Amino acid sequence: MYVNSPDLKNADGSTFNSDDDPRVTKIGRIMRKTSLDEFPQFLNILKGDMSFIGPRPKLFNPDRDYSKLEGDMKKSFTVRPGVTGYAQAYYRNSITQDEKFHWDAYYADHVSFGLDLKILFHTVYSVIARKNINTVESQNKS
C-alpha cells in the first residue's frame, strides 16, 4: 500500500476502502480481498496486546481526550481489541464508525464464549463470501 493521504479518508475519519483504492498495489488488492492483510495481527495476539475476538483497535487520535469518552465509545475500550469482532463479522466495512462503536459496545456488554464462536464462524463466512468488503461510501458510488 502507498502512503495515506488526507483526501483518502471517509467523512467519519475511517480509512478509505474501495475496489479502486489508488494506494493499493496488485498484491495488496489480493491480500485485502482475502483478508491476508490481517495476518500480522497474530503477532499482536502472541504479544498479548490483542485477542482473537474483540472490537477492532481504533485509530489513535492525539487530539482526543480519551478520559472524556461516554456511552458506546467508552464501552468499546473496556475489552481487549481483537482481530475480528461483532461489527467486522456481521458488517465489515458497510457501516459507519459510529455504528461500529455501537456494536463494539454491544460485544463488551455480552462477552461470552458462545458469542465469540458465533463471531468466529460468521467472520469465516464473511471472508469466504467476500461480503461487505468496501465502505458504505464506495458502495454508494457503484
N, C-alpha and C positions, 0 to 999 in steps of 0.2 A: 504494500500500500504506500501511497505517497503521503506527504506531509499534510496534516489537516489545514483547512482554510476556513476562516470565519464565515465565508459565504456558503459553505457546505454544511451548515448546521440547520436543523429544523427549527421552527418557530418556538418550540418548547425547550430548545437548547440541546436536544439529543443529537447524536451523530447522524448525519445524512446517510441514507442507505437506500440504494435502488439498483436495478439491473445495469443501469448505465452510469454508475458512480465513476467519475473520471479519475479518482485516486487509486482505484483497484487495478492491479495487474491481471493478466490472464490466469496465472496460477492462483492469485488471490481470490478471483471470482470462483474458481473451483473450490478452494478452501472454504470460502464463505458459504456457498450453496450447500456444501456437505457438512458444514459446521466444524471442519477440521481446524479452523482458526481458533477454536476454543481449547484445543489440546494443551497449550502451555499453562492453562489454569490449573491443571492437575498438579503442577509443581507447587502452586499455592496451597492446594489441599494437603500435600505431603508436609509442607512447612507448618500447617496448622492455621494459616491465615484465612482459609475458606473451608466451607463444607461442600459436599457434592450437591445437596439440595438446600436452597435458601434464596432470599432475594438477591438479584444481581447486584454487584457492587455499583454504587452511584459514582458519577463523575465528581471529583473534588472541586469545590468552588472556594477559593481563598477569601472571597468577599462575603461568604455566607457565615452567619453566626449559628453554628450547629446547636448551641445550647438553647436557642430560642425556637427550635422546631416544635411544631404542635401536630396533633392528630395523626393521620396516616403517615406523614413524613417521619415523625418521631418514632412511631411503632416499627417502621421498616428498618430502623437502625438498631432495634433491640435484639435481633438474632444475627448469627454469623452469616455473612454473604455466601452465596453458592454459585456454582457453575450454571445451574438451571434452577428455576423457581416456578411458582404458580403462574405468574404473568408470562414467563417465557414459554412454558409448556402449552398453555392454552391460547395465548395471544401473540407471542413472539414480538414482532415489530409492528403489529397492526393497531396498537393503541398508543395513546399519548403517555408522556412521563407521569402526569397526574394519575392516570388510570393505573399505571404500573405501581405507583406508591400505594394506591388503594388495595390492589391485590397482594402486594408485599405485606401490608398491614394485616390483611385477612390471613395470610400464611402465619405471621407472627402470633396471631391470636389463636390459631388452630394447629400448631405444630404437633405432628404425631407420625408414627411410623407408617400408618395406613395412608395418610395424606402424602407422605414422601413417596410411597410406592406408586400412588396414582400419578403424581407429578413425573416420576421417572418413566413410567410407561407412556404417558401422554407426550413427554419430550421425545422419546424414541419415535413415536408415531408422527409427530410434527416434523421431525427431521427427515424421516423417510418419505413422507407425503409432500415435503417441501412447502408446508403451509405457513402463511403469514411472514414470509422472509423479508419483504420490503416494508418500509414505513407507510403509515397512513397517507402522508402527503404524496409519496411517489406512486402509491396505488391509485390515488385520485387523479393523477395526471394521465394515467393509462386509458 
